[in-house]
Amino acid sequence: MNEKRRKAAGVCDRVVAWSAALVPVGVVLGNVGYEGTVALAVTAFLVRCAIVRKNPLSPVASEPALFAWGLWVAAVIAAVLVKGPGSKGMGHDLALVRYLLFIAAVVDVNRRKPLFSMMAWGLAGAVVLGVVNTVAAYAFGQDLVGHELSRYTGKQQEANRLASIAPYAAPFFLGWAAVAGGDRRWLRALCLGLAALAVGQLVQTRIRTALAGAVAGMAMAAGWLFFRDPRKRTLLVVGSAAVILILAIGGALWAEEGMTELSAMKNRIYIWKVSSLVYRDNPVFGSGVSAFRDAYEKAVDTGKVDPSRATWGKQKFHAYHAHNLALQLLASTGLFGFLTFGAFFVLASRRALANARGRGTGLAAWPVVVLVLGLTGFNVYSSCYQSVLAFFTAMVLLGPGTAGVSREKETA
């Protein structure tokens, strides 16, 4: 490779690195932010592959968990090709390949330049920015970019995006705090602070599933470290007590505003029954991700599921998602998608536990957080959630200290 092309390839690597690190910050800022950072990373990766004459799917073939993700994407594409596009259009489903390429880009660049620390600090920046924006919205009626307070107090828009990051961030920084020590006590304090801020954001949004995901994730991270390294017991007790205190105070403050209301479970049962009808009508490939809502409405209109037991009475109810990860996968992509996602989840979970050491101790929480957030059913397909899933999956595959100088031969 000549010097000019080598420098161009190096520029592409830096663009991928910075774009990947800023994905969580982009999530906080909005759709343009996270879609832009993902698109920039993918574009730079593809340009580099063209410069060095390399197959952009080579990282997929060499990484089992990423290969399984690729099969999952194939299931999504197969569903839309077999069943046809839904109201969101075929482009919605085909474009999901961008997350596969994003993770491939991060894995590829990490072979030449360590990215784990950059991505960890990018996550920290997102937590801080989310808190600053929330405080500004309460203090001045709008955040730093002009969004009104109402976007932070409901379950949509800014509140929803903050709740997509914090369940992963809280256990990640709690785990990092547990292993930071010696002459770096400032780092321990910083990481504990970031974990507390992430939990505080969830309490503020009053999104129960996300808060449950964070609590389960922190418990998993604490338990993982407790049994692997008993010397950290004191710190874990103190750190966990602090987080539990924040949860207790926050829960008491918001309990009267519906945090403990469980009547919605009746609605969930109705949605599960309708979603199961969608799956039974399309058992192999599913309805298609973009067509789930259309298929759901058709299933409702059949009248096979009586809505009278739901809290809203006898009116028909149309849902955007299955409120159950397993049913969402089965209904949207059939057995093909369910099994391929299952393979990805098992392989990625093994990597998460294998890499749960040092700064990456909190990665042990990844499988638990994914499953708890799966109670909503949209944490793998919807909006910013797949960007967040791709970001943390990349961190799971990298792990701390896994970068090395690439030995691959590249020509140009």
ChimeraX attribute file (.defattr): number of C-alpha atoms within 10 A of each C-alpha:
attribute: neighborCount
match mode: 1-to-1
recipient: residues
	/A:1	13
	/A:2	8
	/A:3	8
	/A:4	9
	/A:5	15
	/A:6	17
	/A:7	12
	/A:8	14
	/A:9	21
	/A:10	15
	/A:11	14
	/A:12	23
	/A:13	24
	/A:14	16
	/A:15	19
	/A:16	29
	/A:17	24
	/A:18	17
	/A:19	26
	/A:20	30
	/A:21	26
	/A:22	25
	/A:23	26
	/A:24	33
	/A:25	24
	/A:26	24
	/A:27	27
	/A:28	28
	/A:29	21
	/A:30	15
	/A:31	14
	/A:32	11
	/A:33	17
	/A:34	24
	/A:35	17
	/A:36	17
	/A:37	25
	/A:38	25
	/A:39	19
	/A:40	19
	/A:41	28
	/A:42	27
	/A:43	19
	/A:44	21
	/A:45	27
	/A:46	18
	/A:47	17
	/A:48	23
	/A:49	19
	/A:50	14
	/A:51	18
	/A:52	17
	/A:53	12
	/A:54	15
	/A:55	11
	/A:56	19
	/A:57	18
	/A:58	12
	/A:59	19
	/A:60	22
	/A:61	14
	/A:62	11
	/A:63	15
	/A:64	15
	/A:65	23
	/A:66	25
	/A:67	22
	/A:68	23
	/A:69	27
	/A:70	22
	/A:71	19
	/A:72	25
	/A:73	24
	/A:74	18
	/A:75	26
	/A:76	27
	/A:77	23
	/A:78	20
	/A:79	27
	/A:80	26
	/A:81	15
	/A:82	12
	/A:83	14
	/A:84	15
	/A:85	21
	/A:86	19
	/A:87	11
	/A:88	14
	/A:89	14
	/A:90	18
	/A:91	11
	/A:92	15
	/A:93	23
	/A:94	17
	/A:95	11
	/A:96	17
	/A:97	17
	/A:98	19
	/A:99	22
	/A:100	20
	/A:101	25
	/A:102	26
	/A:103	26
	/A:104	25
	/A:105	28
	/A:106	29
	/A:107	23
	/A:108	21
	/A:109	23
	/A:110	22
	/A:111	17
	/A:112	15
	/A:113	18
	/A:114	21
	/A:115	26
	/A:116	25
	/A:117	16
	/A:118	15
	/A:119	23
	/A:120	22
	/A:121	14
	/A:122	21
	/A:123	26
	/A:124	21
	/A:125	18
	/A:126	26
	/A:127	24
	/A:128	18
	/A:129	17
	/A:130	27
	/A:131	19
	/A:132	13
	/A:133	22
	/A:134	27
	/A:135	17
	/A:136	19
	/A:137	22
	/A:138	15
	/A:139	11
	/A:140	12
	/A:141	14
	/A:142	19
	/A:143	20
	/A:144	15
	/A:145	10
	/A:146	12
	/A:147	18
	/A:148	18
	/A:149	21
	/A:150	16
	/A:151	18
	/A:152	26
	/A:153	19
	/A:154	15
	/A:155	17
	/A:156	15
	/A:157	16
	/A:158	25
	/A:159	24
	/A:160	22
	/A:161	24
	/A:162	28
	/A:163	29
	/A:164	25
	/A:165	30
	/A:166	28
	/A:167	31
	/A:168	28
	/A:169	30
	/A:170	32
	/A:171	34
	/A:172	29
	/A:173	29
	/A:174	30
	/A:175	33
	/A:176	25
	/A:177	28
	/A:178	26
	/A:179	21
	/A:180	18
	/A:181	13
	/A:182	9
	/A:183	7
	/A:184	9
	/A:185	12
	/A:186	13
	/A:187	16
	/A:188	21
	/A:189	15
	/A:190	17
	/A:191	22
	/A:192	24
	/A:193	19
	/A:194	26
	/A:195	29
	/A:196	24
	/A:197	21
	/A:198	30
	/A:199	26
	/A:200	20
	/A:201	23
	/A:202	28
	/A:203	23
	/A:204	20
	/A:205	23
	/A:206	24
	/A:207	20
	/A:208	17
	/A:209	18
	/A:210	28
	/A:211	26
	/A:212	16
	/A:213	27
	/A:214	30
	/A:215	24
	/A:216	19
	/A:217	30
	/A:218	30
	/A:219	18
	/A:220	22
	/A:221	29
	/A:222	27
	/A:223	16
	/A:224	20
	/A:225	22
	/A:226	18
	/A:227	11
	/A:228	11
	/A:229	11
	/A:230	10
	/A:231	12
	/A:232	15
	/A:233	16
	/A:234	12
	/A:235	16
	/A:236	23
	/A:237	12
	/A:238	11
	/A:239	21
	/A:240	18
	/A:241	12
	/A:242	14
	/A:243	21
	/A:244	15
	/A:245	12
	/A:246	17
	/A:247	19
	/A:248	12
	/A:249	12
	/A:250	17
	/A:251	17
	/A:252	11
	/A:253	13
	/A:254	15
	/A:255	13
	/A:256	10
	/A:257	10
	/A:258	11
	/A:259	15
	/A:260	11
	/A:261	10
	/A:262	8
	/A:263	10
	/A:264	11
	/A:265	12
	/A:266	15
	/A:267	18
	/A:268	18
	/A:269	16
	/A:270	21
	/A:271	26
	/A:272	17
	/A:273	17
	/A:274	29
	/A:275	29
	/A:276	20
	/A:277	21
	/A:278	28
	/A:279	25
	/A:280	15
	/A:281	16
	/A:282	21
	/A:283	18
	/A:284	19
	/A:285	27
	/A:286	32
	/A:287	32
	/A:288	32
	/A:289	26
	/A:290	24
	/A:291	23
	/A:292	27
	/A:293	23
	/A:294	20
	/A:295	24
	/A:296	25
	/A:297	18
	/A:298	15
	/A:299	20
	/A:300	24
	/A:301	14
	/A:302	10
	/A:303	11
	/A:304	11
	/A:305	16
	/A:306	15
	/A:307	21
	/A:308	13
	/A:309	13
	/A:310	20
	/A:311	14
	/A:312	13
	/A:313	12
	/A:314	11
	/A:315	11
	/A:316	15
	/A:317	16
	/A:318	16
	/A:319	17
	/A:320	14
	/A:321	24
	/A:322	30
	/A:323	22
	/A:324	22
	/A:325	23
	/A:326	17
	/A:327	24
	/A:328	31
	/A:329	31
	/A:330	28
	/A:331	34
	/A:332	34
	/A:333	33
	/A:334	26
	/A:335	19
	/A:336	22
	/A:337	29
	/A:338	24
	/A:339	18
	/A:340	22
	/A:341	24
	/A:342	17
	/A:343	19
	/A:344	21
	/A:345	20
	/A:346	15
	/A:347	19
	/A:348	23
	/A:349	23
	/A:350	17
	/A:351	20
	/A:352	26
	/A:353	21
	/A:354	16
	/A:355	23
	/A:356	25
	/A:357	21
	/A:358	16
	/A:359	23
	/A:360	26
	/A:361	28
	/A:362	32
	/A:363	33
	/A:364	31
	/A:365	32
	/A:366	29
	/A:367	18
	/A:368	21
	/A:369	23
	/A:370	20
	/A:371	19
	/A:372	23
	/A:373	25
	/A:374	22
	/A:375	20
	/A:376	18
	/A:377	21
	/A:378	20
	/A:379	25
	/A:380	21
	/A:381	20
	/A:382	13
	/A:383	17
	/A:384	23
	/A:385	20
	/A:386	17
	/A:387	28
	/A:388	22
	/A:389	20
	/A:390	22
	/A:391	24
	/A:392	23
	/A:393	21
	/A:394	24
	/A:395	24
	/A:396	25
	/A:397	24
	/A:398	23
	/A:399	25
	/A:400	21
	/A:401	16
	/A:402	14
	/A:403	18
	/A:404	12
	/A:405	11
	/A:406	13
	/A:407	8
	/A:408	7
	/A:409	8
	/A:410	13
	/A:411	12
	/A:412	12
